[in-house]
Amino acid sequence: MSALDLRGRTVALTGASGGIGAALTAEFVASGARVLAIGRDAARLRRLVDAHPLGAVVALAADVSEADGRADIVARARDEKVSVLVLAHAQAAFGLFESQSDEALERMVRTNLTAPMQLIRALLPALRAQAPAAVVAVGSTFGALAFPGFAGYSASKYGLRGLIEGLHREYADAPIRFQYLAPRATRTDFNSAAVVAMNRELKTAEDAPETVAAALRAAIERGTTRAQLGWPEALFVRLNGLLPGLIDRDLKKRLPIVRRHAAASSGASSSTSSSSTASSVSSSSVEVPHDPVRS
Ligand SMILES: NC(=O)c1ccc[n+]([C@@H]2O[C@H](COP(=O)([O-])OP(=O)(O)OC[C@H]3O[C@@H](n4cnc5c(N)ncnc54)[C@H](OP(=O)(O)O)[C@@H]3O)[C@@H](O)[C@H]2O)c1
C-alpha cells in the first residue's frame, strides 16, 4: 500500500473524545490534518476543540448508533471534504454472558458493528469524491482472540474485522483503502474498575493511549491493512488462528480469575467495559496471561 500523507486532509474521527480518540486527535493535528471530532457528549468535544489550535479540530455531537446521528455525520463530512474516516468509538461489555440482557447486547452490537457498517456505506460516496481515501476501524485483540467475560464484545469486534476485510477485498481496485488496526489493553475509561483489577491480576500489559495513538497514526500513514499492536499479543492472535486449542487450555486455567471479576462486574453494572484484558501467552510455552493480547 502506498503511503497516505495526512497533511491538508480532513479526518472524521468517531470516539474522538475518548482516551484513544483524544490522543489520536493530537496525532492527526500534529501530522497536519484537520479533525472532525465526533462523539455524543458536546461538552467533552468542546474541551477537545479548545485543546488545539483554532480550526484544527471541529466538533460534531452525534450518536453513531442512531440514524439521525449518522445522517448528520454524512452531511458534515461532505461539507468538510472528509477523505479519511477513523472509527474509534465502541461500547464496552465485560461480564458473565448469562447476566447480560438482550437489550444491552443489542445496543453493544449496534454501536460496535451495525452502526460502523451503516456509516461506512453511507459515507462511501463522499469519501470516494475525495480519493485517495481511507476507512480505518479501531479493533481489538478480542477481534481475533475471543476472551471469556467478553464473548459479546469479542463477537462485535470479530464482525468489525470481517467487515473491513471484506471491504478491503471488494474495493481492491478502487482508490479507497480499508484498514483494521487492533490495540491491546489500553489505559482509558473504557475499562471498568473490574477490568482494571482483572488485568492487574492476570498481569495483562496495558498501553498508554498516547502510545497506541502514535502506532495507529503511523499505520494509517503507511497504509497497513491489518495490524495487531503489542507483543506478544500479535503472536497469540496468530496462534489462536493456527492452534486455538493451545489458547483454550491457557485461558481455562485463568477462568476462575475471569469469572470472579466478571461476576463482580455483573453485580455492579450489567454491561461495562471491555477492551482489554487480554491475555497473553507467555513467552515460554503458550500461556495467554499476562500481557494481553491486545485488542
Ligand atoms: N481501552 C482499551 O483497553 C481498548 C483495547 C482495545 C481496543 N479498544 C478500542 O479502541 C477504541 C477506543 O477505545 P477507548 O479506550 O478510547 O474508549 P473510551 O475512552 O471509552 O472512548 C469511547 C469514545 O466513543 C464515544 N462513543 C461511544 N459510543 C458512541 C456512540 N454511540 N456514538 C458516538 N460516539 C460514541 C465516546 O464519546 P461519548 O460517550 O461522548 O459518545 C468516546 O469518545 C474502541 O473501539 C475500543 O473498542 C480499546
The ligand as an ORCA input file, in Angstrom:
! r2SCAN-3c Opt
* xyz 0 1
  N      -9.172      0.837     26.083
  C      -8.823     -0.395     25.734
  O      -8.301     -1.198     26.547
  C      -9.018     -0.855     24.304
  C      -8.349     -2.007     23.895
  C      -8.526     -2.447     22.608
  C      -9.361     -1.765     21.737
  N     -10.010     -0.665     22.158
  C     -10.868      0.010     21.191
  O     -10.377      1.323     20.996
  C     -11.459      2.202     20.671
  C     -11.401      3.408     21.579
  O     -11.485      2.977     22.919
  P     -11.171      3.942     24.153
  O     -10.405      3.134     25.120
  O     -10.630      5.237     23.671
  O     -12.652      4.142     24.722
  P     -13.265      5.365     25.578
  O     -12.212      6.131     26.266
  O     -14.351      4.753     26.397
  O     -13.912      6.300     24.459
  C     -15.035      5.890     23.736
  C     -15.421      7.007     22.787
  O     -16.505      6.576     21.971
  C     -17.546      7.576     22.024
  N     -18.808      6.871     21.796
  C     -19.289      5.780     22.453
  N     -20.474      5.432     21.971
  C     -20.768      6.312     20.982
  C     -21.873      6.472     20.100
  N     -22.938      5.657     20.145
  N     -21.831      7.473     19.205
  C     -20.775      8.312     19.144
  N     -19.697      8.218     19.949
  C     -19.704      7.217     20.856
  C     -17.391      8.203     23.418
  O     -17.914      9.515     23.498
  P     -19.394      9.809     24.075
  O     -19.589      8.920     25.274
  O     -19.396     11.270     24.388
  O     -20.302      9.461     22.961
  C     -15.870      8.284     23.498
  O     -15.409      9.397     22.764
  C     -12.731      1.360     20.782
  O     -13.076      0.894     19.506
  C     -12.305      0.166     21.640
  O     -13.063     -0.979     21.335
  C      -9.851     -0.176     23.423
*
